[in-house]
Amino acid sequence: MNKQRRLAAVRELVQSNRVSSQEHLRELLARRGFDVAQATLSRDIRELRLVKVPDADGHSHYTLPPESWDNTPAIKRLLPALYLGAEGTGNLLIIKTMVGGAQAVAEAIDWEEWPEVLGTIAGDDTILMVLRHPEHVPVIQHRLEELAGVTE
């Protein structure tokens, strides 16, 4: 089996279907003649950097990583749909997202490489952002609100 053909099939399936699990993806691949083991599929998902994102009804599905989309930065695509708010203290900022959205948002923030940000840690719906200085908290909070479209 040609790995590049299989990866192309995974990409196409994720783009054209709401793939909610590895097993669902495995079944779709099998219909196309790709009989893959779960371990192989896990490696393919990691290699393609697929991410799970929530949809409006609270379920989640795989999607291609933001860098494979058009030229719109991932942060501008994700925050309007997933951002709920942020609150900070000291040099820490807690960002709340829709359930299942924190990891995708944190990764998009990391890709931005904002100089004020030391790093992020994501759970399911909460991101801990560590900033270089306490005075960066309101700056980053405002930037996130602007990108999410929630500023007044």
Contacts in CASP RR format, 6 or more apart in sequence:
PFRMAT RR
TARGET T0000
AUTHOR 0000-0000-0000
METHOD contacts of the structure
MODEL  1
MNKQRRLAAVRELVQSNRVSSQEHLRELLARRGFDVAQATLSRDIRELRL
VKVPDADGHSHYTLPPESWDNTPAIKRLLPALYLGAEGTGNLLIIKTMVG
GAQAVAEAIDWEEWPEVLGTIAGDDTILMVLRHPEHVPVIQHRLEELAGV
TE
1 34 0 8 1.000
1 35 0 8 1.000
1 36 0 8 1.000
6 29 0 8 1.000
6 34 0 8 1.000
6 36 0 8 1.000
6 44 0 8 1.000
7 44 0 8 1.000
7 47 0 8 1.000
7 48 0 8 1.000
9 29 0 8 1.000
9 32 0 8 1.000
9 34 0 8 1.000
10 25 0 8 1.000
10 29 0 8 1.000
10 44 0 8 1.000
10 45 0 8 1.000
10 48 0 8 1.000
10 50 0 8 1.000
11 48 0 8 1.000
11 64 0 8 1.000
11 68 0 8 1.000
13 19 0 8 1.000
13 25 0 8 1.000
13 28 0 8 1.000
13 29 0 8 1.000
13 32 0 8 1.000
14 25 0 8 1.000
14 50 0 8 1.000
14 62 0 8 1.000
14 63 0 8 1.000
14 64 0 8 1.000
15 64 0 8 1.000
17 28 0 8 1.000
18 55 0 8 1.000
18 59 0 8 1.000
18 61 0 8 1.000
19 25 0 8 1.000
19 28 0 8 1.000
19 61 0 8 1.000
19 62 0 8 1.000
20 59 0 8 1.000
20 60 0 8 1.000
20 61 0 8 1.000
20 62 0 8 1.000
22 38 0 8 1.000
22 41 0 8 1.000
22 42 0 8 1.000
22 45 0 8 1.000
25 41 0 8 1.000
25 45 0 8 1.000
25 62 0 8 1.000
26 36 0 8 1.000
26 38 0 8 1.000
26 41 0 8 1.000
29 35 0 8 1.000
29 36 0 8 1.000
29 41 0 8 1.000
30 36 0 8 1.000
36 44 0 8 1.000
45 62 0 8 1.000
48 64 0 8 1.000
48 65 0 8 1.000
49 64 0 8 1.000
49 65 0 8 1.000
49 67 0 8 1.000
50 62 0 8 1.000
50 63 0 8 1.000
50 64 0 8 1.000
50 65 0 8 1.000
51 62 0 8 1.000
51 63 0 8 1.000
51 65 0 8 1.000
51 103 0 8 1.000
51 104 0 8 1.000
51 107 0 8 1.000
52 60 0 8 1.000
52 61 0 8 1.000
52 62 0 8 1.000
52 63 0 8 1.000
52 100 0 8 1.000
52 103 0 8 1.000
52 104 0 8 1.000
53 60 0 8 1.000
53 61 0 8 1.000
53 63 0 8 1.000
53 78 0 8 1.000
53 82 0 8 1.000
53 100 0 8 1.000
53 101 0 8 1.000
53 104 0 8 1.000
54 60 0 8 1.000
54 82 0 8 1.000
54 98 0 8 1.000
54 99 0 8 1.000
54 100 0 8 1.000
54 101 0 8 1.000
55 61 0 8 1.000
58 98 0 8 1.000
58 99 0 8 1.000
60 100 0 8 1.000
65 74 0 8 1.000
65 107 0 8 1.000
66 73 0 8 1.000
66 74 0 8 1.000
66 77 0 8 1.000
66 78 0 8 1.000
66 104 0 8 1.000
66 107 0 8 1.000
66 108 0 8 1.000
66 111 0 8 1.000
67 74 0 8 1.000
67 111 0 8 1.000
69 77 0 8 1.000
73 108 0 8 1.000
73 111 0 8 1.000
73 112 0 8 1.000
74 104 0 8 1.000
74 107 0 8 1.000
74 108 0 8 1.000
74 111 0 8 1.000
75 105 0 8 1.000
75 108 0 8 1.000
75 109 0 8 1.000
75 111 0 8 1.000
75 112 0 8 1.000
75 147 0 8 1.000
76 147 0 8 1.000
77 108 0 8 1.000
78 101 0 8 1.000
78 104 0 8 1.000
78 105 0 8 1.000
78 108 0 8 1.000
79 105 0 8 1.000
79 108 0 8 1.000
79 144 0 8 1.000
79 147 0 8 1.000
79 148 0 8 1.000
79 149 0 8 1.000
80 147 0 8 1.000
80 148 0 8 1.000
80 149 0 8 1.000
81 98 0 8 1.000
82 97 0 8 1.000
82 98 0 8 1.000
82 101 0 8 1.000
82 104 0 8 1.000
82 105 0 8 1.000
83 95 0 8 1.000
83 96 0 8 1.000
83 97 0 8 1.000
83 105 0 8 1.000
83 144 0 8 1.000
83 145 0 8 1.000
83 147 0 8 1.000
83 148 0 8 1.000
83 150 0 8 1.000
84 96 0 8 1.000
84 97 0 8 1.000
84 98 0 8 1.000
84 125 0 8 1.000
85 95 0 8 1.000
85 96 0 8 1.000
85 144 0 8 1.000
85 145 0 8 1.000
85 148 0 8 1.000
85 150 0 8 1.000
86 93 0 8 1.000
86 94 0 8 1.000
86 95 0 8 1.000
86 96 0 8 1.000
86 140 0 8 1.000
86 141 0 8 1.000
86 144 0 8 1.000
86 145 0 8 1.000
87 93 0 8 1.000
87 94 0 8 1.000
87 141 0 8 1.000
88 94 0 8 1.000
88 137 0 8 1.000
88 141 0 8 1.000
89 137 0 8 1.000
90 134 0 8 1.000
90 137 0 8 1.000
91 130 0 8 1.000
91 131 0 8 1.000
91 132 0 8 1.000
91 133 0 8 1.000
91 134 0 8 1.000
91 136 0 8 1.000
91 137 0 8 1.000
92 128 0 8 1.000
92 129 0 8 1.000
92 130 0 8 1.000
92 131 0 8 1.000
92 137 0 8 1.000
93 128 0 8 1.000
93 129 0 8 1.000
93 131 0 8 1.000
93 137 0 8 1.000
93 140 0 8 1.000
93 141 0 8 1.000
94 126 0 8 1.000
94 127 0 8 1.000
94 128 0 8 1.000
94 129 0 8 1.000
95 102 0 8 1.000
95 105 0 8 1.000
95 126 0 8 1.000
95 127 0 8 1.000
95 129 0 8 1.000
95 144 0 8 1.000
96 125 0 8 1.000
96 126 0 8 1.000
97 105 0 8 1.000
97 125 0 8 1.000
97 126 0 8 1.000
97 127 0 8 1.000
98 125 0 8 1.000
99 124 0 8 1.000
99 125 0 8 1.000
100 124 0 8 1.000
100 125 0 8 1.000
101 124 0 8 1.000
101 125 0 8 1.000
102 122 0 8 1.000
102 123 0 8 1.000
102 124 0 8 1.000
102 125 0 8 1.000
102 126 0 8 1.000
102 127 0 8 1.000
103 122 0 8 1.000
103 123 0 8 1.000
103 124 0 8 1.000
105 122 0 8 1.000
105 127 0 8 1.000
106 120 0 8 1.000
106 121 0 8 1.000
106 122 0 8 1.000
106 127 0 8 1.000
106 129 0 8 1.000
107 122 0 8 1.000
109 117 0 8 1.000
109 120 0 8 1.000
109 127 0 8 1.000
109 129 0 8 1.000
110 117 0 8 1.000
110 119 0 8 1.000
110 120 0 8 1.000
114 140 0 8 1.000
114 143 0 8 1.000
115 132 0 8 1.000
116 131 0 8 1.000
116 132 0 8 1.000
116 133 0 8 1.000
116 136 0 8 1.000
116 139 0 8 1.000
116 140 0 8 1.000
117 129 0 8 1.000
117 130 0 8 1.000
117 131 0 8 1.000
117 132 0 8 1.000
117 136 0 8 1.000
117 140 0 8 1.000
118 130 0 8 1.000
118 131 0 8 1.000
118 132 0 8 1.000
119 129 0 8 1.000
119 130 0 8 1.000
120 127 0 8 1.000
120 128 0 8 1.000
120 129 0 8 1.000
120 130 0 8 1.000
121 127 0 8 1.000
121 128 0 8 1.000
122 128 0 8 1.000
129 140 0 8 1.000
131 137 0 8 1.000
131 140 0 8 1.000
142 151 0 8 1.000
145 151 0 8 1.000
END
